[in-house]
Structures are given as C-alpha cells and as structure tokens.
Amino acid sequence: WSLGLLLVLPVRLTVLAPAELVPAKPAIIRVPIEGVLDEFFVAPNQAVTEGQLLFRLDLTTLTSRLNVARQEIQIAASEYRQSALQSLTDSKSRTQLITQEAKAAERKVEADYLKDLLSKAQIKAPRSGVVLFDDPSEWIGKPVAAGEKVMVVASVGDVEIEAWLPIGDAIELEQNAALTLYLNASPLHPVDGLVRYVGHEASQRPDGSYAYRVRARLRQGELGARVGLRGTAKISGQYVPLIYWIVRKPLSSIRQFFGI
C-alpha cells in the first residue's frame, strides 16, 4: 500500500529547454532601400538616443544620379525659357512649350525622388535604447536588400525569456506557467518568469532540430540581466502522478518504436 500511495503522489511535471534573454519589444531596424552598407556610426551594445544616426548605405551612386538630375533640370529650364521667348514671334515654338514644361517637371520629380532615397540611405534610431547587432566589419561592403534586418534597438530593462521546447519534451503548458532560467554565466542566480505564450508550430533551429518557441515575461520585481545571456530553462507544467512522471519518456519511446 505504501508503494501504491507513493506512485500516485502528485508531482510537478517539468522539462528543460535551452533559453536566453531577449528584448521584449525591440525596434527592428531594416534597410529601407537596396544598397551596400558603407559605414556604421555605433558599436554593438551601445546606448543611443532617438534620432541618432546608426549607419548609412553607399551614397556614391545616388549622389551621382542626383547631380545628373539637377543638371538636367537646369537644361530643361533653359530650353523652356528659350522656347518661351521664341514663341513671342514664332507660332511653332508655342507648340513646344507644353512639351518643355512637362520635361522640366519630370526632371524635378526625379530629383526629389533621389533626395528622398538619399535621406532613407542614412538610417537613424527610432527611439532611445541599446543597439544589438553583429560585428560591423561583417556588414560593411555587404549588399543588402530592401527590408533586410540589420540590428534592433532594445529599451533598457525591457527583457524577457525565450526558450525552445524540443518536440519530444513538449508538454501542455498553462498561461502563466512557472519558468526558471539558469544562466550559464550566473548559475547561482536564476531568473524567474511566467510563460506568456507557446508557439503553435515547431520551428527549425540552426542545428537542424525542431522546437516550439516559448516566451516568458519576468516576474514582477525581477531584475533583468543583460540581453543575450544564455542558459537552461526549467518549465513547470501540471501536477501528475509520480508513476506517470516515471514512465512518460520510456512509454513515449516505446510507442514511437512500435508505432502504437
């Protein structure tokens, strides 16, 4: 009877998953136009203020095109004035006025468009925070497509936990399930959190495995460590009988092996 009571003793079902501290609500900095990264004005993990210049694309081609467009505007304007003077005495020149005026307007629109591209090629911080990105030397001279992510700006202290729950260890997690992150850099000072959501579909990890994304907010009063620190998260599920806790993994392996 004692053994039977022990096997039905309720215990908390827990799983372990790799995790790290990530920005909770970061501002994603993407390249607005296609180009080549030319220069960075900030370093990784540097604090920035709103409107501060972060990096810029190569402006050589755009600057050359803008100079050509400005010259064409002057030429078109000169041709229009000449046609306007000739139209006073020559009726044939009057018919060219509309064409010359449209040509000048077209050149002005092109120049304004190039000015807008030049302003977009210099990317500024949308808000104050800390910039997070890889080594700048790996980016400089690299062609980038419009919309490509370069860095993020995270607010100081705006941190949450991201864990990756392997498919084989996936258990049912309730809203606000307890999660504890044991950091590799500070294993004696765990970070406590509450599960915010679990991904509905498994995503492929860099190592080729598939896992469910788990996001957890820090408990109230918990001081967030530096973004980017990694460790192992212990995620707590529902209470189950001890016998289920013991046979869950072996039973799952046997069912997969025999297909039952």
C-alpha positions in Angstrom: 0.0 0.0 0.0 2.8 2.4 0.7 4.3 1.8 -2.7 0.9 2.3 -4.3 0.4 5.6 -2.5 3.9 6.7 -3.4 3.3 6.1 -7.1 0.1 8.2 -7.2 1.8 11.0 -5.3 1.3 14.2 -7.3 4.5 15.8 -8.6 5.1 18.8 -10.9 5.9 17.8 -14.5 8.9 19.8 -15.6 11.0 19.9 -18.8 14.3 21.5 -19.6 14.9 23.7 -22.7 17.7 25.9 -24.0 16.9 29.6 -23.4 18.2 33.1 -23.5 17.3 36.6 -22.5 15.9 38.6 -25.4 14.4 42.1 -25.9 10.7 42.0 -25.1 9.6 44.8 -27.5 12.5 45.7 -29.7 12.5 48.1 -32.6 13.6 46.2 -35.7 16.0 48.3 -37.9 15.7 47.2 -41.5 17.3 48.5 -44.7 14.6 50.7 -46.4 16.2 50.5 -49.9 18.5 48.2 -51.7 22.2 49.1 -51.5 25.6 48.4 -50.0 26.4 49.1 -46.3 29.1 51.7 -46.2 29.6 52.9 -42.6 28.4 52.3 -39.0 28.3 55.1 -36.5 27.5 53.0 -33.4 29.1 49.9 -31.8 27.3 46.8 -30.6 25.5 47.2 -27.2 26.0 51.0 -27.4 23.3 53.2 -25.9 21.7 55.5 -28.4 19.1 58.3 -28.4 16.1 58.8 -30.6 17.2 60.3 -34.0 20.8 59.3 -33.6 22.5 58.2 -36.9 23.1 54.4 -36.8 24.5 53.5 -40.2 24.3 54.5 -43.8 24.4 52.9 -47.2 26.9 53.8 -50.0 25.8 57.2 -51.3 28.1 57.4 -54.3 25.6 56.1 -57.0 22.7 58.1 -55.6 24.7 61.3 -55.3 25.9 61.0 -58.9 22.4 60.4 -60.2 21.1 63.4 -58.2 23.8 65.7 -59.7 22.9 64.5 -63.2 19.2 65.1 -62.4 20.0 68.7 -61.2 21.9 69.4 -64.4 19.1 68.1 -66.5 16.7 70.3 -64.6 18.8 73.4 -65.5 18.9 72.3 -69.1 15.2 71.7 -69.3 14.5 75.1 -67.6 16.8 76.8 -70.0 15.2 75.2 -73.0 11.8 76.2 -71.7 12.8 79.8 -71.3 14.2 79.8 -74.8 11.1 78.4 -76.3 9.0 80.9 -74.3 11.0 83.8 -75.9 10.7 82.3 -79.4 7.0 81.7 -79.0 6.5 85.5 -79.0 7.5 85.6 -82.6 7.3 82.0 -83.8 4.0 80.1 -83.5 5.8 76.8 -84.0 7.7 77.3 -80.8 4.4 77.8 -78.9 3.5 74.1 -79.5 6.8 73.1 -77.9 6.1 74.9 -74.6 3.9 72.2 -73.2 6.5 69.5 -74.0 9.3 71.6 -72.5 7.3 72.3 -69.4 6.5 68.6 -68.9 10.1 67.7 -69.4 11.2 70.1 -66.7 8.6 68.9 -64.3 9.6 65.3 -64.9 13.3 66.1 -64.1 12.2 67.8 -60.9 10.2 64.8 -59.8 13.2 62.6 -60.4 15.5 64.9 -58.4 13.0 64.9 -55.5 12.8 61.1 -55.6 16.6 60.8 -55.4 16.7 63.3 -52.5 14.3 61.0 -50.7 16.4 58.0 -51.4 19.5 59.8 -50.0 17.7 60.6 -46.8 16.5 56.9 -46.5 20.1 55.7 -47.0 21.0 57.2 -43.7 19.2 55.2 -41.0 18.5 56.7 -37.6 17.4 55.3 -34.3 13.5 55.4 -34.0 13.8 55.5 -30.2 16.3 55.5 -27.3 17.8 52.3 -26.2 20.7 49.8 -26.8 21.6 48.7 -30.3 22.1 44.9 -30.8 23.8 43.6 -33.9 26.8 41.5 -35.0 30.3 42.7 -35.7 30.2 45.8 -38.0 33.1 44.5 -40.1 30.9 41.6 -41.3 28.4 44.1 -42.7 30.5 46.8 -44.3 30.6 46.4 -48.0 27.9 43.8 -48.0 25.0 44.2 -50.5 21.6 44.3 -48.7 18.1 44.0 -50.0 15.3 46.3 -49.1 13.7 45.1 -45.8 16.7 43.1 -44.6 17.2 43.2 -40.9 20.5 44.7 -39.7 20.0 45.4 -36.0 17.5 46.0 -33.2 17.1 48.8 -30.7 16.0 47.5 -27.3 14.8 49.6 -24.4 16.9 49.3 -21.2 15.4 46.8 -18.9 12.8 45.6 -21.4 13.8 41.9 -21.2 12.0 38.6 -21.4 12.9 34.9 -21.7 12.9 33.0 -24.9 13.1 29.2 -24.7 13.0 26.4 -27.3 11.0 23.4 -26.2 12.0 20.3 -28.1 9.2 18.3 -29.8 10.0 15.2 -27.7 9.7 17.2 -24.4 6.6 19.2 -25.4 4.1 19.2 -22.5 0.8 21.1 -22.0 1.6 24.5 -20.5 -1.0 26.7 -19.0 -1.0 30.5 -19.2 1.5 32.0 -16.7 3.2 28.6 -16.1 6.3 29.0 -14.0 9.7 29.1 -15.7 13.1 29.4 -14.2 16.2 30.3 -16.3 19.6 29.2 -15.0 22.1 31.3 -16.8 25.4 29.8 -17.9 27.2 33.0 -16.7 25.5 33.0 -13.3 24.0 29.6 -12.4 23.6 30.6 -8.7 21.3 33.5 -9.6 18.3 32.1 -11.6 15.8 34.3 -13.3 12.2 33.6 -12.7 9.5 34.2 -15.3 5.9 33.4 -16.3 5.1 31.8 -19.6 3.4 34.3 -21.9 2.8 32.1 -24.9 3.9 28.9 -26.6 4.2 28.7 -30.4 1.6 26.6 -32.2 4.0 25.2 -34.7 7.6 23.9 -34.3 10.3 26.0 -35.9 13.6 24.8 -37.3 16.7 25.6 -35.2 20.2 26.4 -36.5 21.3 22.8 -35.5 18.5 21.3 -37.7 16.2 20.3 -34.9 12.6 21.4 -34.4 11.3 23.0 -31.3 8.4 25.2 -30.0 9.2 28.8 -29.2 8.3 29.7 -25.6 8.2 33.4 -24.5 8.1 34.3 -20.8 7.9 37.6 -19.1 10.0 38.3 -16.0 8.2 38.1 -12.6 7.3 41.5 -11.1 10.3 42.8 -9.2 12.8 40.5 -11.1 15.8 42.4 -12.3 16.6 41.5 -15.9 20.2 40.5 -16.7 21.9 41.6 -19.9 20.2 40.7 -23.2 21.9 37.8 -25.0 22.9 35.7 -21.9 22.0 32.0 -22.5 21.3 29.1 -20.2 18.8 26.4 -19.5 15.2 27.0 -18.6 13.1 24.7 -16.3 9.5 24.9 -17.4 6.9 23.7 -14.9 3.7 22.0 -16.2 0.7 20.5 -14.4 0.8 18.1 -11.4 0.8 14.4 -12.5 1.0 11.1 -10.5 4.6 10.0 -9.8 4.1 6.9 -11.9 3.3 9.0 -14.9 6.3 11.1 -14.3 8.5 8.0 -14.3 7.1 6.2 -17.3 6.3 9.2 -19.6 9.6 9.2 -21.5 10.0 5.4 -21.8 6.4 5.0 -22.8 6.8 7.6 -25.5 9.9 6.0 -26.9 8.2 2.5 -26.9 5.2 3.9 -28.7 7.3 5.6 -31.3 9.4 2.4 -31.8 6.5 0.1 -32.2 4.1 2.6 -33.8 1.3 2.1 -31.4 
